[in-house]
């Protein structure tokens, strides 16, 4: 019986404000002396991962968001009997994209500040996202009659950007690596049902964080 890996995320995402630590006034504190090649400054003490933001970042005038995928990159797995990581099948990759895409679309639809649209415009933010270094720890088949227990079913690094939809200029960028699994330091039996459930849980958790922080950031523009 095939066990289905689930890493974390896929290519359609919401707001790249995930992980940005906030000052008492709400807007993240940045280090203006650490500008990237495309004009973003590093956010100080982000809540998750690494984050950058334009020093003059503002959501003034934006009322809509548009999702765009950047794709998924999977870690190359060498052929070896000692492997602890395993490749996904095409069917598993398609299901991963579907689950995560549905989670983010559903959550963004709940936004109280932004309308989800499909076309660029002067008041539209592009939410650009992808996954890199996706890896599965779930064996493709159950080995004999023994059960399999895992701390994590997989990992991936999430890359998210908020861009102006017309100029395509980046406004915020976040990189965050996480694992899909149960509580820290606990082992969970690996089954198709539990593995997919972990992906759904993580996708929804990330989607909620993105949507709520995007809504919060709209306050800065007021």
Buried (B, 14 or more C-beta within 10 A) or exposed (E): EEBBBBBBBBBBBBBBBBBBEBEEEEBBBBEEEEBEEEEBBBBBEBBBBEBBBBEEBEBEEBBBBBBBBBEBBBBEBEEEEEEEBBBBEEEBBEBBBEBBBBBBBEBBEEBEBBEBBEEBEEBBBBBBBBBBBBBBBBBBEBEEEEEBEBBBBBBBBBBBBBBBBEEEEBBBBBBBBBBBBBEEEEEBEBBEEBBBBBBBBBBBEBBBBBBBBBBBBBEBEE
